[in-house]
Amino acid sequence: QVQLVESGGGLVQPGGSLRLSCVASGSIPRLYYMGWYRQAPGKQRDLVARSLSSGGTNYADSVKGRFTISRDHGKNTVFLQMNSLQPEDTAVYYCNAVTTLGVTTWGQGTQVTVSS
């Protein structure tokens, strides 16, 4: 079974940057992708970005050009570099891993707050 632990959230001013990290541990099966979702208060959890094990990436339109997802396959880690942060990026960010059999695991979430 996979365990995911996120880190790197916090408070940042508009226009600032943060880097989130997520480490997968435990018995890690073959993964289809690892990614990041976010959930703002009163809203649904939405995809931010995902990194396919085949090498491709997908981004939400709202973060294209500002956020970059990357993976260290050897360390089972996925990163989310977030630049030009805006107040609308404020949310709890969740790491997510999906196996090739469709089993989904979530991290505990890390708060990102963008405010002056």
C-alpha positions in Angstrom: 0.0 0.0 0.0 1.2 3.5 -0.9 1.5 6.3 1.7 1.9 9.9 0.5 3.3 12.7 2.6 3.2 16.3 1.3 5.3 19.3 2.5 6.0 22.8 1.4 2.8 24.7 1.9 2.5 28.0 3.7 1.6 31.7 3.4 2.9 33.7 0.5 2.2 37.2 -0.9 0.6 37.6 -4.4 3.3 37.2 -7.1 5.4 34.9 -4.9 6.4 31.3 -5.2 6.2 28.0 -3.4 7.4 24.5 -4.0 5.4 21.5 -2.9 6.9 18.1 -2.4 5.2 14.7 -2.1 7.1 11.5 -1.1 5.5 8.1 -1.8 6.5 5.3 0.5 5.5 1.8 1.4 4.8 -1.0 -1.1 4.6 1.0 -4.3 3.0 -0.8 -7.2 3.3 0.3 -10.8 1.9 3.9 -11.0 -0.1 5.4 -13.9 0.5 8.9 -12.6 1.3 11.1 -9.6 -0.3 14.5 -9.4 -1.6 17.4 -7.4 -5.2 18.5 -6.8 -6.5 21.4 -4.8 -9.7 22.2 -2.9 -10.7 25.7 -1.9 -13.4 26.2 0.9 -16.8 25.3 -0.4 -15.5 24.1 -3.7 -14.8 20.7 -5.2 -11.4 19.1 -5.4 -9.9 19.8 -8.9 -6.9 18.6 -10.8 -3.9 21.0 -10.8 -1.3 19.0 -12.6 -0.3 15.4 -13.1 2.8 13.6 -14.2 2.3 10.4 -16.2 4.8 7.6 -15.6 5.1 7.5 -19.4 6.5 11.0 -19.3 3.7 13.3 -20.2 2.2 16.0 -18.1 -1.3 17.6 -17.8 -2.2 21.0 -16.3 -5.3 22.8 -15.4 -5.8 25.8 -17.7 -5.7 28.2 -14.7 -2.1 27.2 -13.8 -0.5 26.7 -17.2 2.6 28.8 -17.6 2.8 29.4 -13.8 3.1 25.9 -12.2 5.4 23.1 -13.1 5.1 19.5 -12.1 8.2 17.3 -12.0 9.1 13.8 -10.6 12.1 12.1 -9.2 11.3 8.5 -10.1 14.2 7.1 -8.2 13.0 8.8 -5.0 9.3 8.3 -5.7 8.8 12.0 -5.2 6.7 14.5 -7.1 7.1 18.3 -6.9 4.9 21.2 -7.8 6.7 24.5 -8.4 4.2 27.3 -8.2 5.2 30.8 -9.4 3.2 34.0 -9.8 0.8 32.9 -7.1 -2.5 34.7 -6.9 -5.2 34.8 -4.1 -7.4 32.4 -6.2 -4.7 29.8 -5.8 -5.4 29.6 -2.1 -6.5 26.1 -1.3 -5.5 22.8 0.4 -3.3 21.0 -2.1 -3.4 17.2 -2.1 -0.9 14.8 -3.6 -2.4 11.9 -5.5 -1.1 8.6 -6.9 -3.0 6.3 -9.2 -1.8 2.8 -10.0 -2.1 1.1 -13.4 -5.0 -0.9 -11.8 -6.8 2.3 -11.0 -6.2 2.3 -7.2 -6.1 5.9 -5.9 -4.2 7.1 -2.9 -4.4 10.6 -1.4 -2.0 12.5 0.9 -3.2 14.4 3.9 -3.1 17.8 2.2 -1.0 21.0 2.7 -2.5 24.5 3.0 -1.4 27.2 0.5 -2.5 30.7 1.3 -1.8 33.6 -1.0 -2.5 36.9 0.7 -1.0 40.3 1.3 
